[in-house]
Amino acid sequence: MNKTIFIDTSVFILAYTFPTSNSAMIEKLIDGEEITGVISGFVLEELNSYFRKYQNEKIVYKVLKHVSTMCEIVYRDNITLELEQWKGKIKEKDLEHLATVKYLGLRYLIAYDRDYEPFEEYRTPKQFIRELGLKSYQTEY
């Protein structure tokens, strides 16, 4: 299998919220090192904000530690040229994610977010699971 994919914040939120979901399947594939997950530093910030709002400190720590140890992290300082190139072509909240994908030349940006639809790298969790030839859950996420 050995694919490298960018994982949007939405996939992690859905994976931790719905353990029987396509997002959770992707998280397990990354955790099992069957595929390589890449995130931007902004994904960690978004996860921190989300889980601080809805969970306790212990859960926040577990999620951030888990995600940061199983995924490669690309920080904003490394993608300044791509940020400029793609600015205005996607919402600001998604810019760092898209710029990371473009910077690394990744084939897949896995998210549950229609803002990415104009970009060929975009796949929903369900689409990606099916592309791997695995049986997916009914939901897109």
C-alpha positions in Angstrom: 0.0 0.0 0.0 2.6 2.5 1.2 0.9 5.8 0.3 1.6 9.2 1.8 -1.6 11.3 2.4 -2.4 14.6 3.9 -5.0 14.3 6.7 -7.3 17.3 7.3 -8.5 18.1 10.8 -12.0 17.0 10.0 -10.8 13.4 9.5 -9.2 13.2 12.9 -12.2 14.8 14.6 -14.5 12.3 12.9 -12.2 9.4 13.6 -12.1 10.1 17.3 -15.8 10.8 17.5 -17.0 7.9 15.4 -14.8 4.8 15.9 -16.8 2.9 13.2 -16.2 5.3 10.4 -14.1 5.6 7.2 -12.1 8.3 9.0 -11.3 5.9 11.9 -10.2 3.3 9.3 -7.8 5.8 7.9 -6.5 6.7 11.3 -5.9 2.9 12.0 -4.1 2.5 8.7 -1.7 5.4 9.6 -1.3 4.1 13.2 -0.5 0.6 11.8 2.0 2.2 9.4 0.2 0.9 6.3 0.0 4.4 5.0 1.9 7.5 6.0 0.0 10.5 7.3 1.1 14.1 6.9 -0.4 17.1 8.6 0.3 20.8 8.8 1.1 22.5 12.0 -2.2 24.2 11.7 -4.0 20.8 12.0 -2.5 20.4 15.5 -3.7 23.9 16.4 -7.2 23.2 15.1 -7.4 19.8 16.9 -6.2 21.5 20.1 -8.9 24.2 19.8 -11.7 21.7 19.0 -10.9 19.2 21.7 -10.3 21.9 24.4 -13.8 23.1 23.6 -15.5 19.7 23.8 -13.3 17.5 25.9 -11.2 17.5 29.1 -7.5 18.2 29.3 -6.6 14.5 29.5 -8.3 13.8 26.1 -6.7 16.8 24.5 -3.3 15.6 25.5 -3.9 12.1 24.3 -5.2 13.2 20.9 -2.4 15.7 20.3 0.3 13.3 21.4 -1.2 10.5 19.2 -1.6 12.6 16.1 1.8 14.2 16.4 3.6 10.9 16.9 1.9 9.0 14.1 2.1 11.8 11.4 4.8 13.8 9.8 4.3 17.5 10.5 5.0 20.3 8.0 5.2 23.7 9.6 4.2 27.1 8.1 7.8 28.3 7.8 8.6 25.6 5.3 5.8 26.4 2.9 5.9 30.2 2.5 6.1 30.1 -1.3 3.2 27.8 -1.6 1.1 29.9 0.8 1.6 32.9 -1.5 0.9 30.8 -4.6 -2.4 29.4 -3.4 -3.7 32.4 -1.4 -7.1 33.5 -2.6 -7.8 30.1 -4.3 -9.2 28.6 -1.2 -10.5 29.8 2.2 -7.9 31.0 4.6 -8.6 28.3 7.1 -7.7 25.6 4.5 -4.8 27.4 2.9 -2.0 25.9 5.0 -3.4 22.4 4.4 -3.5 22.8 0.6 -0.1 24.5 0.5 1.4 21.6 2.4 -0.1 19.1 -0.1 1.2 21.2 -3.0 4.7 21.6 -1.4 5.1 17.9 -0.9 3.5 17.0 -4.2 1.1 14.6 -2.5 -1.5 12.8 -4.5 -4.1 12.7 -1.7 -5.7 15.3 0.5 -8.2 13.4 2.7 -10.9 15.6 4.2 -14.6 15.9 4.7 -14.8 19.5 3.4 -16.3 20.7 0.1 -14.0 23.6 0.0 -11.4 21.2 -1.4 -13.6 20.0 -4.3 -11.8 22.1 -7.0 -8.5 20.3 -6.3 -7.7 17.0 -7.8 -6.0 15.7 -4.7 -9.2 15.9 -2.6 -10.9 12.7 -1.5 -13.4 12.1 1.2 -12.5 9.4 3.7 -15.0 7.0 2.0 -13.5 7.7 -1.5 -10.0 7.1 -0.3 -10.9 3.8 1.5 -12.6 2.6 -1.7 -9.5 3.6 -3.8 -7.5 1.3 -1.5 -9.8 -1.5 -2.4 -11.2 -1.8 1.2 -14.8 -2.1 2.2 -16.0 1.2 3.4 -18.7 2.3 5.8 -21.9 3.8 4.3 -21.2 7.3 5.4 -18.8 9.6 3.5 -16.8 10.3 6.7 
